């Protein structure tokens, strides 16, 4: 049995980068929602924070859907 270490390393690297990016994007969405709640508590408008948070969550959902598509196809 022969293991292609270069391919294994590249899969590991891509998986690591994708995981960190997805978790970071989701965290940005959570921070955006927190900023929106804080702005509303002060009586201000938080449209930009809410829109950015929803965009982050939409990108996370798109990445997950694309991953499922790659697995199924």
N, CA, C and O atoms as a CHARMM CRD file, in Angstrom:
* protein
*
  292
    1    1 UNK  N      0.84500  -1.17300   0.00000 PROA 1      0.00000
    2    1 UNK  CA     0.00000   0.00000   0.00000 PROA 1      0.00000
    3    1 UNK  C      0.89200   1.23800   0.00000 PROA 1      0.00000
    4    1 UNK  O      1.82000   1.36300   0.79900 PROA 1      0.00000
    5    2 UNK  N      0.58300   2.13800  -0.91400 PROA 2      0.00000
    6    2 UNK  CA     1.37500   3.34600  -1.05200 PROA 2      0.00000
    7    2 UNK  C      0.49000   4.55900  -0.78300 PROA 2      0.00000
    8    2 UNK  O     -0.62800   4.64800  -1.29200 PROA 2      0.00000
    9    3 UNK  N      0.99600   5.48100   0.01200 PROA 3      0.00000
   10    3 UNK  CA     0.24200   6.69100   0.35000 PROA 3      0.00000
   11    3 UNK  C      0.84900   7.86900  -0.39900 PROA 3      0.00000
   12    3 UNK  O      2.06000   8.08900  -0.36200 PROA 3      0.00000
   13    4 UNK  N      0.00100   8.61000  -1.07000 PROA 4      0.00000
   14    4 UNK  CA     0.42900   9.82100  -1.76300 PROA 4      0.00000
   15    4 UNK  C      0.41500  10.96900  -0.74600 PROA 4      0.00000
   16    4 UNK  O     -0.61300  11.61400  -0.54000 PROA 4      0.00000
   17    5 UNK  N      1.55700  11.21100  -0.12200 PROA 5      0.00000
   18    5 UNK  CA     1.64500  12.18900   0.95900 PROA 5      0.00000
   19    5 UNK  C      1.39800  13.61500   0.48300 PROA 5      0.00000
   20    5 UNK  O      0.87900  14.43900   1.23500 PROA 5      0.00000
   21    6 UNK  N      1.76100  13.90600  -0.74100 PROA 6      0.00000
   22    6 UNK  CA     1.53700  15.25600  -1.27300 PROA 6      0.00000
   23    6 UNK  C      0.03800  15.53000  -1.41800 PROA 6      0.00000
   24    6 UNK  O     -0.43100  16.61600  -1.08000 PROA 6      0.00000
   25    7 UNK  N     -0.70500  14.55400  -1.91600 PROA 7      0.00000
   26    7 UNK  CA    -2.16000  14.71500  -2.05000 PROA 7      0.00000
   27    7 UNK  C     -2.81400  14.79900  -0.68400 PROA 7      0.00000
   28    7 UNK  O     -3.72400  15.60300  -0.47700 PROA 7      0.00000
   29    8 UNK  N     -2.36100  13.98100   0.24400 PROA 8      0.00000
   30    8 UNK  CA    -2.90100  14.02000   1.60100 PROA 8      0.00000
   31    8 UNK  C     -2.63200  15.36800   2.25500 PROA 8      0.00000
   32    8 UNK  O     -3.49800  15.91200   2.94000 PROA 8      0.00000
   33    9 UNK  N     -1.45200  15.90300   2.05000 PROA 9      0.00000
   34    9 UNK  CA    -1.11300  17.21600   2.60400 PROA 9      0.00000
   35    9 UNK  C     -1.93600  18.33200   1.98700 PROA 9      0.00000
   36    9 UNK  O     -2.34400  19.26100   2.68300 PROA 9      0.00000
   37   10 UNK  N     -2.18200  18.24800   0.68800 PROA 10     0.00000
   38   10 UNK  CA    -2.97600  19.30100   0.04800 PROA 10     0.00000
   39   10 UNK  C     -4.43200  19.23500   0.49400 PROA 10     0.00000
   40   10 UNK  O     -5.05800  20.27700   0.68300 PROA 10     0.00000
   41   11 UNK  N     -4.98000  18.04600   0.66500 PROA 11     0.00000
   42   11 UNK  CA    -6.35000  17.91200   1.17500 PROA 11     0.00000
   43   11 UNK  C     -6.42600  18.45700   2.59200 PROA 11     0.00000
   44   11 UNK  O     -7.38600  19.14600   2.93700 PROA 11     0.00000
   45   12 UNK  N     -5.43900  18.16100   3.40900 PROA 12     0.00000
   46   12 UNK  CA    -5.41600  18.67800   4.77100 PROA 12     0.00000
   47   12 UNK  C     -5.34300  20.20500   4.77800 PROA 12     0.00000
   48   12 UNK  O     -6.05200  20.85900   5.54200 PROA 12     0.00000
   49   13 UNK  N     -4.49400  20.76400   3.93400 PROA 13     0.00000
   50   13 UNK  CA    -4.34500  22.21700   3.88100 PROA 13     0.00000
   51   13 UNK  C     -5.61100  22.92400   3.42900 PROA 13     0.00000
   52   13 UNK  O     -6.01600  23.92500   4.02000 PROA 13     0.00000
   53   14 UNK  N     -6.23400  22.40100   2.38200 PROA 14     0.00000
   54   14 UNK  CA    -7.47000  23.01400   1.88300 PROA 14     0.00000
   55   14 UNK  C     -8.57800  22.88300   2.91400 PROA 14     0.00000
   56   14 UNK  O     -9.34800  23.82200   3.11500 PROA 14     0.00000
   57   15 UNK  N     -8.66900  21.73700   3.56900 PROA 15     0.00000
   58   15 UNK  CA    -9.69300  21.54400   4.60100 PROA 15     0.00000
   59   15 UNK  C     -9.48200  22.49500   5.76900 PROA 15     0.00000
   60   15 UNK  O    -10.44500  23.04300   6.30600 PROA 15     0.00000
   61   16 UNK  N     -8.24600  22.69200   6.16200 PROA 16     0.00000
   62   16 UNK  CA    -7.94000  23.59600   7.26600 PROA 16     0.00000
   63   16 UNK  C     -8.30500  25.03500   6.91900 PROA 16     0.00000
   64   16 UNK  O     -8.92500  25.73100   7.72300 PROA 16     0.00000
   65   17 UNK  N     -7.92800  25.47400   5.74300 PROA 17     0.00000
   66   17 UNK  CA    -8.23900  26.84800   5.31300 PROA 17     0.00000
   67   17 UNK  C     -9.74900  27.04800   5.19100 PROA 17     0.00000
   68   17 UNK  O    -10.27400  28.07500   5.62100 PROA 17     0.00000
   69   18 UNK  N    -10.44400  26.08000   4.61100 PROA 18     0.00000
   70   18 UNK  CA   -11.89800  26.19700   4.46100 PROA 18     0.00000
   71   18 UNK  C    -12.59300  26.22400   5.81700 PROA 18     0.00000
   72   18 UNK  O    -13.55000  26.97500   6.00300 PROA 18     0.00000
   73   19 UNK  N    -12.13300  25.42700   6.75200 PROA 19     0.00000
   74   19 UNK  CA   -12.73300  25.39200   8.08500 PROA 19     0.00000
   75   19 UNK  C    -12.52500  26.70800   8.81200 PROA 19     0.00000
   76   19 UNK  O    -13.46000  27.25200   9.39900 PROA 19     0.00000
   77   20 UNK  N    -11.31300  27.21900   8.77600 PROA 20     0.00000
   78   20 UNK  CA   -11.02100  28.49100   9.45000 PROA 20     0.00000
   79   20 UNK  C    -11.81400  29.62800   8.80900 PROA 20     0.00000
   80   20 UNK  O    -12.32300  30.50100   9.51100 PROA 20     0.00000
   81   21 UNK  N    -11.91900  29.62100   7.49700 PROA 21     0.00000
   82   21 UNK  CA   -12.67600  30.67700   6.80500 PROA 21     0.00000
   83   21 UNK  C    -14.16100  30.60600   7.14700 PROA 21     0.00000
   84   21 UNK  O    -14.78900  31.63900   7.38000 PROA 21     0.00000
   85   22 UNK  N    -14.72500  29.41500   7.18000 PROA 22     0.00000
   86   22 UNK  CA   -16.14200  29.26400   7.46900 PROA 22     0.00000
   87   22 UNK  C    -16.46100  29.64400   8.91400 PROA 22     0.00000
   88   22 UNK  O    -17.46100  30.31500   9.16700 PROA 22     0.00000
   89   23 UNK  N    -15.63800  29.23200   9.84400 PROA 23     0.00000
   90   23 UNK  CA   -15.84700  29.59900  11.24700 PROA 23     0.00000
   91   23 UNK  C    -15.66600  31.10200  11.44100 PROA 23     0.00000
   92   23 UNK  O    -16.42300  31.72400  12.18600 PROA 23     0.00000
   93   24 UNK  N    -14.68300  31.68300  10.78400 PROA 24     0.00000
   94   24 UNK  CA   -14.47900  33.12900  10.87000 PROA 24     0.00000
   95   24 UNK  C    -15.64000  33.90800  10.29300 PROA 24     0.00000
   96   24 UNK  O    -16.04300  34.92600  10.85600 PROA 24     0.00000
   97   25 UNK  N    -16.18100  33.45000   9.18500 PROA 25     0.00000
   98   25 UNK  CA   -17.32900  34.11200   8.56800 PROA 25     0.00000
   99   25 UNK  C    -18.55900  34.02400   9.45900 PROA 25     0.00000
  100   25 UNK  O    -19.29500  35.00000   9.60100 PROA 25     0.00000
  101   26 UNK  N    -18.78600  32.86600  10.05500 PROA 26     0.00000
  102   26 UNK  CA   -19.91700  32.71600  10.96300 PROA 26     0.00000
  103   26 UNK  C    -19.73800  33.60500  12.19500 PROA 26     0.00000
  104   26 UNK  O    -20.70100  34.19500  12.68400 PROA 26     0.00000
  105   27 UNK  N    -18.51200  33.69800  12.69100 PROA 27     0.00000
  106   27 UNK  CA   -18.23200  34.56100  13.84200 PROA 27     0.00000
  107   27 UNK  C    -18.48400  36.02100  13.50800 PROA 27     0.00000
  108   27 UNK  O    -18.99600  36.76700  14.34300 PROA 27     0.00000
  109   28 UNK  N    -18.13200  36.43800  12.30000 PROA 28     0.00000
  110   28 UNK  CA   -18.42600  37.80600  11.88100 PROA 28     0.00000
  111   28 UNK  C    -19.93300  38.06900  11.84300 PROA 28     0.00000
  112   28 UNK  O    -20.38400  39.16600  12.17300 PROA 28     0.00000
  113   29 UNK  N    -20.69500  37.07400  11.44700 PROA 29     0.00000
  114   29 UNK  CA   -22.14700  37.20600  11.46600 PROA 29     0.00000
  115   29 UNK  C    -22.68700  37.37700  12.87000 PROA 29     0.00000
  116   29 UNK  O    -23.57700  38.19500  13.10200 PROA 29     0.00000
  117   30 UNK  N    -22.15700  36.61500  13.80000 PROA 30     0.00000
  118   30 UNK  CA   -22.57300  36.73600  15.20400 PROA 30     0.00000
  119   30 UNK  C    -22.20300  38.11500  15.74300 PROA 30     0.00000
  120   30 UNK  O    -23.00200  38.74100  16.43900 PROA 30     0.00000
  121   31 UNK  N    -21.00700  38.58900  15.43100 PROA 31     0.00000
  122   31 UNK  CA   -20.58600  39.92200  15.88200 PROA 31     0.00000
  123   31 UNK  C    -21.48200  40.99700  15.27500 PROA 31     0.00000
  124   31 UNK  O    -21.83000  41.96400  15.95200 PROA 31     0.00000
  125   32 UNK  N    -21.85500  40.84200  14.02100 PROA 32     0.00000
  126   32 UNK  CA   -22.74900  41.80200  13.37900 PROA 32     0.00000
  127   32 UNK  C    -24.10100  41.86900  14.06000 PROA 32     0.00000
  128   32 UNK  O    -24.65300  42.95300  14.24600 PROA 32     0.00000
  129   33 UNK  N    -24.63900  40.71600  14.43300 PROA 33     0.00000
  130   33 UNK  CA   -25.92000  40.71800  15.14300 PROA 33     0.00000
  131   33 UNK  C    -25.78700  41.34000  16.52100 PROA 33     0.00000
  132   33 UNK  O    -26.70800  42.01000  16.98700 PROA 33     0.00000
  133   34 UNK  N    -24.65900  41.12900  17.17700 PROA 34     0.00000
  134   34 UNK  CA   -24.43400  41.73200  18.48500 PROA 34     0.00000
  135   34 UNK  C    -24.33900  43.24800  18.36400 PROA 34     0.00000
  136   34 UNK  O    -24.89400  43.97700  19.18600 PROA 34     0.00000
  137   35 UNK  N    -23.64000  43.72000  17.34400 PROA 35     0.00000
  138   35 UNK  CA   -23.53300  45.16700  17.12800 PROA 35     0.00000
  139   35 UNK  C    -24.90200  45.76600  16.80500 PROA 35     0.00000
  140   35 UNK  O    -25.20500  46.88900  17.20800 PROA 35     0.00000
  141   36 UNK  N    -25.71600  45.01700  16.08300 PROA 36     0.00000
  142   36 UNK  CA   -27.04900  45.49900  15.74400 PROA 36     0.00000
  143   36 UNK  C    -27.89000  45.65500  17.00800 PROA 36     0.00000
  144   36 UNK  O    -28.58300  46.66000  17.17100 PROA 36     0.00000
  145   37 UNK  N    -27.83500  44.67500  17.89900 PROA 37     0.00000
  146   37 UNK  CA   -28.59900  44.76100  19.14100 PROA 37     0.00000
  147   37 UNK  C    -28.11700  45.92000  20.00500 PROA 37     0.00000
  148   37 UNK  O    -28.92200  46.61200  20.62900 PROA 37     0.00000
  149   38 UNK  N    -26.80500  46.13100  20.04000 PROA 38     0.00000
  150   38 UNK  CA   -26.26300  47.22800  20.83600 PROA 38     0.00000
  151   38 UNK  C    -26.67800  48.58200  20.26900 PROA 38     0.00000
  152   38 UNK  O    -26.98400  49.50700  21.02100 PROA 38     0.00000
  153   39 UNK  N    -26.68700  48.69400  18.94300 PROA 39     0.00000
  154   39 UNK  CA   -27.08600  49.95600  18.31300 PROA 39     0.00000
  155   39 UNK  C    -28.56600  50.23600  18.53500 PROA 39     0.00000
  156   39 UNK  O    -28.95300  51.38400  18.75600 PROA 39     0.00000
  157   40 UNK  N    -29.39300  49.20500  18.48000 PROA 40     0.00000
  158   40 UNK  CA   -30.82200  49.40200  18.71900 PROA 40     0.00000
  159   40 UNK  C    -31.08800  49.78600  20.16700 PROA 40     0.00000
  160   40 UNK  O    -32.00500  50.55800  20.44500 PROA 40     0.00000
  161   41 UNK  N    -30.29300  49.25300  21.09300 PROA 41     0.00000
  162   41 UNK  CA   -30.46300  49.59900  22.50400 PROA 41     0.00000
  163   41 UNK  C    -30.12600  51.06900  22.75200 PROA 41     0.00000
  164   41 UNK  O    -30.69400  51.70000  23.64400 PROA 41     0.00000
  165   42 UNK  N    -29.20000  51.60900  21.96100 PROA 42     0.00000
  166   42 UNK  CA   -28.84200  53.02900  22.10100 PROA 42     0.00000
  167   42 UNK  C    -29.78000  53.93100  21.32000 PROA 42     0.00000
  168   42 UNK  O    -29.68300  55.15500  21.41100 PROA 42     0.00000
  169   43 UNK  N    -30.68400  53.34200  20.55600 PROA 43     0.00000
  170   43 UNK  CA   -31.63900  54.13100  19.79000 PROA 43     0.00000
  171   43 UNK  C    -31.18300  54.47500  18.39000 PROA 43     0.00000
  172   43 UNK  O    -31.81800  55.29600  17.72700 PROA 43     0.00000
  173   44 UNK  N    -30.11700  53.88400  17.92200 PROA 44     0.00000
  174   44 UNK  CA   -29.60200  54.17700  16.58100 PROA 44     0.00000
  175   44 UNK  C    -30.09200  53.18100  15.54900 PROA 44     0.00000
  176   44 UNK  O    -30.81900  52.24100  15.86900 PROA 44     0.00000
  177   45 UNK  N    -29.68700  53.39500  14.31500 PROA 45     0.00000
  178   45 UNK  CA   -30.03400  52.49700  13.22600 PROA 45     0.00000
  179   45 UNK  C    -28.89200  51.51500  13.00200 PROA 45     0.00000
  180   45 UNK  O    -27.72100  51.89400  13.01200 PROA 45     0.00000
  181   46 UNK  N    -29.24000  50.26900  12.80300 PROA 46     0.00000
  182   46 UNK  CA   -28.21600  49.23300  12.64400 PROA 46     0.00000
  183   46 UNK  C    -28.45100  48.42900  11.37000 PROA 46     0.00000
  184   46 UNK  O    -28.25200  47.21400  11.35500 PROA 46     0.00000
  185   47 UNK  N    -28.86700  49.09400  10.31800 PROA 47     0.00000
  186   47 UNK  CA   -29.17600  48.40700   9.06700 PROA 47     0.00000
  187   47 UNK  C    -27.92400  47.77500   8.47400 PROA 47     0.00000
  188   47 UNK  O    -27.97400  46.65000   7.97800 PROA 47     0.00000
  189   48 UNK  N    -26.81400  48.48000   8.52100 PROA 48     0.00000
  190   48 UNK  CA   -25.57700  47.96000   7.94300 PROA 48     0.00000
  191   48 UNK  C    -25.09000  46.72300   8.69600 PROA 48     0.00000
  192   48 UNK  O    -24.65500  45.75300   8.07700 PROA 48     0.00000
  193   49 UNK  N    -25.16000  46.75200  10.01900 PROA 49     0.00000
  194   49 UNK  CA   -24.71700  45.60800  10.81200 PROA 49     0.00000
  195   49 UNK  C    -25.60100  44.39700  10.54500 PROA 49     0.00000
  196   49 UNK  O    -25.09700  43.28100  10.41600 PROA 49     0.00000
  197   50 UNK  N    -26.89500  44.60100  10.46100 PROA 50     0.00000
  198   50 UNK  CA   -27.82200  43.49700  10.20900 PROA 50     0.00000
  199   50 UNK  C    -27.61100  42.93800   8.80800 PROA 50     0.00000
  200   50 UNK  O    -27.60500  41.72200   8.62000 PROA 50     0.00000
  201   51 UNK  N    -27.44100  43.80900   7.83200 PROA 51     0.00000
  202   51 UNK  CA   -27.22900  43.35900   6.45600 PROA 51     0.00000
  203   51 UNK  C    -25.92200  42.58200   6.32600 PROA 51     0.00000
  204   51 UNK  O    -25.86900  41.55200   5.65500 PROA 51     0.00000
  205   52 UNK  N    -24.87700  43.07700   6.96600 PROA 52     0.00000
  206   52 UNK  CA   -23.59300  42.37000   6.93700 PROA 52     0.00000
  207   52 UNK  C    -23.67300  41.01200   7.61200 PROA 52     0.00000
  208   52 UNK  O    -23.09100  40.04000   7.13100 PROA 52     0.00000
  209   53 UNK  N    -24.39200  40.94200   8.72200 PROA 53     0.00000
  210   53 UNK  CA   -24.54400  39.66800   9.42500 PROA 53     0.00000
  211   53 UNK  C    -25.31000  38.67000   8.56700 PROA 53     0.00000
  212   53 UNK  O    -24.92500  37.50500   8.46700 PROA 53     0.00000
  213   54 UNK  N    -26.39200  39.12600   7.95100 PROA 54     0.00000
  214   54 UNK  CA   -27.16300  38.23500   7.09700 PROA 54     0.00000
  215   54 UNK  C    -26.35100  37.79000   5.87900 PROA 54     0.00000
  216   54 UNK  O    -26.49000  36.65500   5.42200 PROA 54     0.00000
  217   55 UNK  N    -25.51300  38.67100   5.35700 PROA 55     0.00000
  218   55 UNK  CA   -24.65800  38.30400   4.23100 PROA 55     0.00000
  219   55 UNK  C    -23.64500  37.22900   4.64900 PROA 55     0.00000
  220   55 UNK  O    -23.38100  36.29200   3.89500 PROA 55     0.00000
  221   56 UNK  N    -23.08500  37.37000   5.84800 PROA 56     0.00000
  222   56 UNK  CA   -22.14700  36.36200   6.35400 PROA 56     0.00000
  223   56 UNK  C    -22.83200  35.01300   6.51600 PROA 56     0.00000
  224   56 UNK  O    -22.27500  33.97900   6.14700 PROA 56     0.00000
  225   57 UNK  N    -24.05100  35.02300   7.07100 PROA 57     0.00000
  226   57 UNK  CA   -24.77600  33.77000   7.24200 PROA 57     0.00000
  227   57 UNK  C    -25.15900  33.15800   5.89900 PROA 57     0.00000
  228   57 UNK  O    -25.14800  31.93600   5.74600 PROA 57     0.00000
  229   58 UNK  N    -25.49600  33.99500   4.93400 PROA 58     0.00000
  230   58 UNK  CA   -25.83900  33.48900   3.60400 PROA 58     0.00000
  231   58 UNK  C    -24.61800  32.85000   2.93600 PROA 58     0.00000
  232   58 UNK  O    -24.73800  31.81700   2.27800 PROA 58     0.00000
  233   59 UNK  N    -23.45300  33.46000   3.10500 PROA 59     0.00000
  234   59 UNK  CA   -22.23100  32.87800   2.54200 PROA 59     0.00000
  235   59 UNK  C    -21.88600  31.55100   3.22100 PROA 59     0.00000
  236   59 UNK  O    -21.41700  30.62000   2.56600 PROA 59     0.00000
  237   60 UNK  N    -22.11500  31.46700   4.52000 PROA 60     0.00000
  238   60 UNK  CA   -21.89400  30.20400   5.23100 PROA 60     0.00000
  239   60 UNK  C    -22.82900  29.12100   4.69700 PROA 60     0.00000
  240   60 UNK  O    -22.40400  27.99300   4.45000 PROA 60     0.00000
  241   61 UNK  N    -24.09300  29.46700   4.52200 PROA 61     0.00000
  242   61 UNK  CA   -25.05600  28.50100   4.00200 PROA 61     0.00000
  243   61 UNK  C    -24.68600  28.08100   2.58400 PROA 61     0.00000
  244   61 UNK  O    -24.82400  26.91000   2.23000 PROA 61     0.00000
  245   62 UNK  N    -24.22100  29.01700   1.77800 PROA 62     0.00000
  246   62 UNK  CA   -23.81500  28.68800   0.41500 PROA 62     0.00000
  247   62 UNK  C    -22.60600  27.75100   0.41100 PROA 62     0.00000
  248   62 UNK  O    -22.54100  26.82400  -0.39600 PROA 62     0.00000
  249   63 UNK  N    -21.65900  27.98900   1.30300 PROA 63     0.00000
  250   63 UNK  CA   -20.48000  27.12500   1.38100 PROA 63     0.00000
  251   63 UNK  C    -20.86300  25.71400   1.82200 PROA 63     0.00000
  252   63 UNK  O    -20.33800  24.73400   1.29200 PROA 63     0.00000
  253   64 UNK  N    -21.76800  25.60800   2.78000 PROA 64     0.00000
  254   64 UNK  CA   -22.22200  24.29200   3.23100 PROA 64     0.00000
  255   64 UNK  C    -22.98900  23.58400   2.11700 PROA 64     0.00000
  256   64 UNK  O    -22.79700  22.39000   1.89100 PROA 64     0.00000
  257   65 UNK  N    -23.85200  24.31400   1.42600 PROA 65     0.00000
  258   65 UNK  CA   -24.61000  23.71400   0.32100 PROA 65     0.00000
  259   65 UNK  C    -23.68000  23.24700  -0.79300 PROA 65     0.00000
  260   65 UNK  O    -23.90200  22.19100  -1.38500 PROA 65     0.00000
  261   66 UNK  N    -22.64300  24.02500  -1.08000 PROA 66     0.00000
  262   66 UNK  CA   -21.68400  23.63100  -2.10700 PROA 66     0.00000
  263   66 UNK  C    -20.91900  22.36900  -1.66800 PROA 66     0.00000
  264   66 UNK  O    -20.65800  21.49000  -2.49000 PROA 66     0.00000
  265   67 UNK  N    -20.56700  22.28100  -0.40400 PROA 67     0.00000
  266   67 UNK  CA   -19.89600  21.09600   0.10600 PROA 67     0.00000
  267   67 UNK  C    -20.77200  19.85200   0.00000 PROA 67     0.00000
  268   67 UNK  O    -20.29500  18.77600  -0.36100 PROA 67     0.00000
  269   68 UNK  N    -22.05300  20.00700   0.31600 PROA 68     0.00000
  270   68 UNK  CA   -22.98300  18.88900   0.18500 PROA 68     0.00000
  271   68 UNK  C    -23.13400  18.50300  -1.28400 PROA 68     0.00000
  272   68 UNK  O    -23.19900  17.32000  -1.61800 PROA 68     0.00000
  273   69 UNK  N    -23.19000  19.50600  -2.15700 PROA 69     0.00000
  274   69 UNK  CA   -23.27000  19.23000  -3.59300 PROA 69     0.00000
  275   69 UNK  C    -22.04400  18.43200  -4.07200 PROA 69     0.00000
  276   69 UNK  O    -22.18000  17.49700  -4.86200 PROA 69     0.00000
  277   70 UNK  N    -20.86000  18.80300  -3.59400 PROA 70     0.00000
  278   70 UNK  CA   -19.64800  18.08500  -3.98800 PROA 70     0.00000
  279   70 UNK  C    -19.65600  16.65100  -3.48600 PROA 70     0.00000
  280   70 UNK  O    -19.15300  15.75400  -4.16300 PROA 70     0.00000
  281   71 UNK  N    -20.21900  16.42600  -2.31100 PROA 71     0.00000
  282   71 UNK  CA   -20.26600  15.07200  -1.77200 PROA 71     0.00000
  283   71 UNK  C    -21.25400  14.20900  -2.54100 PROA 71     0.00000
  284   71 UNK  O    -20.98000  13.04400  -2.82800 PROA 71     0.00000
  285   72 UNK  N    -22.41300  14.79000  -2.87500 PROA 72     0.00000
  286   72 UNK  CA   -23.46600  14.02200  -3.53700 PROA 72     0.00000
  287   72 UNK  C    -23.14300  13.76200  -5.00900 PROA 72     0.00000
  288   72 UNK  O    -23.41800  12.68100  -5.53100 PROA 72     0.00000
  289   73 UNK  N    -22.56500  14.74700  -5.66400 PROA 73     0.00000
  290   73 UNK  CA   -22.33000  14.63000  -7.11800 PROA 73     0.00000
  291   73 UNK  C    -21.22500  13.66900  -7.46100 PROA 73     0.00000
  292   73 UNK  O    -20.92000  13.47200  -8.63800 PROA 73     0.00000
